Amino acid sequence: MKVSVLAADLSDNATGRADLLARLLSTRYEVEVIGPRFGTEVWMPARGGAIAQRSVRAGRYPGFARRIPALLELVDGDVLVASKPRPTSFGLGLLARARRRRPLVLDIDDWEVGFFARSGVWGGIGRALNFANPNGLPWTWLAEKLVPRADAVTVASRFLERRFGGTLLPHVRDTDAWDPARYDRAAARARLGAGDSKVVMFLGTPRGHKGVDDLVEAVGALGPGVVLTLVGVDSARSGAPRWAARSHVRMIGEIPFDDVPHYLVAADLVAVPQRATSDTVGQVPAKLFDAMALGRPIVSTSVSMIPEILEGCGVVVAPGDVFALAAAIRRLLDHPDEAAALGRRARERCEARYSFRVARATLFPLLDKLTRADATNSSRGSSATTR
């Protein structure tokens, strides 16, 4: 059986969740990730990985409408899994299901409409009138209204579960492959040129709601001997030149997803300083689970499900509180035994609750149930036609 995983844009970090879903499914099914590509290339961390991808270069309306038939031709799976309630993933899935009946699962890992909520009154009006963007506010709002049309829904956080219902399926990691004992920490630190410095690491796409500005200030307050390494930074993005000018900051560009452990094991501490905004209210940072799987000590903020996930195995401070963030980081750097114990407990928590094994125990029965129901309905339809 083949599964088509539909990504909203294969050229940006929205691909991350689609790639994760495909990896989870790939041990049982033939899997491909399908979607439009609004940039020139597939998002670098997912490019050339274990999962096959097929995409169509796309742009704004009205041109995007002409690309829809080519996209639908690629959607040839027996089961469809749409990543995000976006028009270019879920909307495409609804169109594909209308052409040929097959189960459609919608996976929601962010409150997509919430990304537009922070723009203020005039900004909101402008976004509401932006019909040229295939994933603009009016089309995304419509896609959210169509969520009940999916045959099943999975969600990545408690907030999303309350808002949309469905089955909770948090971000997870392959804890067997990402065993810290398999990676050379000394070699990783040498690659970074860390020397004797303590390394605080942030890994991911550093957008404003992820609190990188807070982290830069917090680590800067700790004085000499502590460096902040930002991994996954596009040097052309807003903020990067400002961070690069700080003497305690080191920046590394985007890296392949499968290379993440070779960087994270070098960290003395991983920081995930989410801010409390409409962007983050339903979001759980995927990079939290990278650090947990690799047994890294974690400092994060009390946003969304983070306190639940890190209870007893990480340090959580108030979002946006630079002083508290700096104090928490200093405490763990000054007490390496405590930090190591937190890292061990974080990995144990990841293995028990946020591993591929746990996620597959949820996802596989869900797909099995849908395919059985679809086969039964198809059989009844054939019998009715025969009569």
Secondary structure, DSSP 8 states (H G I E B T S, - for coil): -EEEEE-S-TTSTTHHHHHHHHHHHTTTSEEEEEEEE-SSS--GGGTTSSSEEEEEE--STTHHHHHHHHHHHH---SEEEEESS-IIIIIHHHHHHHHS---EEEEE-S-GGGGGGGGHHHHHHHHHT--SSTTSHHHHHHHHHTGGGSSEEEESSHHHHHHH-SEE----B-TTTT-GGGS-HHHHHHHHT-TTSEEEEEES---GGGTHHHHHHHHHTT-TTEEEEEES--TTSTTHHHHHTSTTEEEE----GGGHHHHHTT-SEEEE----STTTTT---THHHHHHHTT--EEEES-TTHHHHHTTTSEEE-TT-HHHHHHHHHHHHH-HHHHHHHHHHHHHHHHHHSBHHHHHHHHHHHHHHHHHHHHHHHHHHHHHHH-
